[in-house]
Amino acid sequence: MKGVILAGGLGSRLFPLTKITNKHLLPVYDKPMIYYPIQTLVNAGIRDIMIVTGGSHAGDFLTLLGNGREFGLKEINYTYQEQEGGIAEALGLAEHFAEGDRLVVMLGDNIIEKNIVSAVRNFEAQKEGGRILLKEVKNPQDYGVAVVEGERVVEVIEKPESPPSNLAVIGIYMYDARVFDFIRDINPSDRGELEITDVNNLYIKAGTMSWEILDGWWADAGASIKDYWQVGQLVYSSGANSLP
């Protein structure tokens, strides 16, 4: 099992903070934002990690993280996304790193209170396919929304005007090696990006997508300046993902 953290993009929703640095290098309480997804993967037993980054500050990741010694890692792998092409496009850059292994993919600005240990173990027990983590939210129209029937995922709808549920697909995805075939099968959306929702729906169409509810709170630190500030308060009050 390998881990991929997607940490590219311009971070325009956090301007002007991101005029001088990559969003994922900004501090969230007492640590850089990128530390939290790395620690989430490490806590789940994943030691082989790649960071997909981009923009003019990509080299700062190497300066900050090095080979990941602070997390008990022997090395961290890096690759560069040359343009903003969407989450799925960024993930596609990790195909050579995956080498046919299963992947746990995490957005670099997503921070959780607890851990994904049980979800990773459940994914390991699957014969094939993918697994998404869901969380009930008050504003599902702002997210990809999952429609579920029992243990089956029926559909994921991206930012629906009339959400069929309040179950948001959070930025942690688990995929087998078929994900790269699915990425090649999808077309850019109206905003010119390869959407991860389209990839998830191909897994659903194939009948191999599973799901579970994330335990504890989840937050997107890159959604807005207000969200960024609030996540820092959450981390302060809960001690989420503390380094050993």
N, C-alpha and C positions, 0 to 999 in steps of 0.2 A: 504494500500500500504506500502510495506516494502522495505528497501534498503540493498543491499549487495555490499561491496567493496572488490575486490580481490587484496590482497597485499602480496602474497607469492613469491616463486621463489628465485633464487640465485642472480639475478641481475648481471649476468656475463658480460653483455654488458657495464656495468658501472665500471668494475674492473679498477683500484684497489680501487676505492672509496668504493665499497661494501664489501671489505675484512673485515671491522670492524663494519658494520651496515647493516640493511635491506635497500634496495634501496628506499623504500617508506618513510623512515625517513630522507633522505637527504634533505638539504634545497633547495628550489626553491625560489630565491630572499629572501624574509624575513620570510618565513614560511616553516615548513616541508612539503614535497610533499604530504603526506597523508591528510593534511588539506584541500587541494583543492577539491578532490572528496567528502569529508564529507560536505563541504560547499555547493557544487553543489546539493547534495541530500536535505540538510536542506532548501536551497533556494526554492526547488521545493515542500516544504511542507512535506517532509518525516522525521519522527521523530524516527522511529523504525529501527535501523541500526545494521548490523552485519559486522565485519571485518574478512575476512579469511586470515590468515597469516601463516608463516612457517619459517623454518630455525632456526639458533641458536640465533637470536636476537628478537624472537617473543615477549618475555616479555617486551621489551622496548616500545611496543605499549601501554601497560597498564600504564607504567610509564609516558609516554608522554600525553596520552589522558584521562586516568582515565575513568570516566563515561560520558565524553563529555560535562561537564558543560560549557566550553568555547563556545560551539556551541548551548547552550540553551537546551541540551538534559538531560533527567533524567538518562539515562544509554546508554552504547554502549555494544553490544554483541560481543564476540570473539569466533572463533574456529580455530583449528590448522590443517594445511595440512602437513601430515607427509613426503610426497615426491612430486617431481615435476611430476604431472600427467596431466597437461593441464588446461586450463581455465574451461572447462566443468566439469572436475573432481573436481576442487576447488568449483565450484558452487554447485555441488551435496552435499557437506558437509553442506550446508545451508538448507537442506530440513526440518529438525526438527524446525529450526527457522521460516521458511516460514509459516508453519501450514496451507497450502492451500491458503494463500493470494497471490496476485500479487506482483511481484518483479521488482524493477529497479536495474539493476546490472551495476556496473561501475568498470573498471580497475583502480587500485590505482595509476598508473603513467600517466593517461590521465587528461589533464587540458584543460578547455575551457574558452573562453573569456566571454561569457554571461551566459545563463542559459538554463535549459531544462523544464521550467514551462509549456510551451504550449505542448511540446511532452508528458509530463506526463498526462496532461489533456486530450489530444487526446487518449492516451492509456486507460485512465479510461473510455472513451466513447465507446471503443471497447467491443463487446460482449464476445470475446474470443481471444486467440492467443498471438502473440508477435509483437513487434515493434522494428525496428532498425533505428539508426540515421546514415545518410550518409554525406560525405563531399567530394567535388571535390579536387583531389590531383594531383600533377605533376608526381608522381611515383607510380601509382596504382599497379604495379607489386610487390610491397613490402607489400601489404595488402590483406585482403579479399575484393574482388570486387563484387559489386552488379549489376545484370542485371535487369532493371526494364522496365515495359511496362505500362504506365499510373500509376495508383495507385497500380498495382500489382508487387510484386517482383517475378521474374522468377527463379533466381538462385543466389547463392553466390559462387564465385570461389576463393579458397585460393591461393594467390600469383601466378596468371597466368603469363606465359611467354608472352602471347599476350593478354593483358587485353581487354575485350569487352567494357569497359567503364572506366571512370576515377573516379567513385564513390566508395570511400573506405568506408567500414563498420567500424565506429569508436568504441572505447571501452565502449559504453553505450548501454545496451540491456534491453528490457522490456519484461517480460514473465508472462504468467499465470501459474497455478499450474502444467500444463501438462509438463513443462520443465523437471521435474525430471524423468518422464516416458521416455522422449526422451533421456535423458542422459543415462539411463539404456539400451536403444536400440542401442546406437552407439558402435563402436569398436575402439580401439586405432589406431591411424594413424601410418605411417611408422616410425615416431619419437617416438612412444610409448606413445602418449598422447591422451586424449579425446578432440577433437577439437570443439570449439564453432561454427565453420562454419558448421559442420555436424548437430548440433542441429538446427541452423537456417534453414538449408535446409529441415529438417523434418517438421518444421513449414510451410515452403513454400509448400512442398508436400501436406500438409494438407489443404492448401489454407487459412491459418489464419495469415500470416505474413504481417504487414504493414510497411511503411517507411516514413521518411521525412528528409529533409535537415537541418542540424544543422546551426543555425544562428551564425555568428561570427567565429573566428578562433578556431581551435582545434589542440592540440599538444600531442605527446607521449614523455614524459620526460625521459622515460627509454630506448628509441630506441638505443641511442649511446651517447658517451660523448659529441659530437658536438650538438646533439639534446637537451641534458640536459642543456647545456650552453645556447643555443638559447631560450629555453623555459623560462629561468630566465630573459632573456632580454625582451621577450614578456610580461611577467607578470609585469616587472618593468615599461614598457612603457604604459601599458593599465590599470593597477590596477585590473586585472582579479580576480573575486571571493573574493573581499576584505571582511575581517571579519567585522561584524557590530561593 
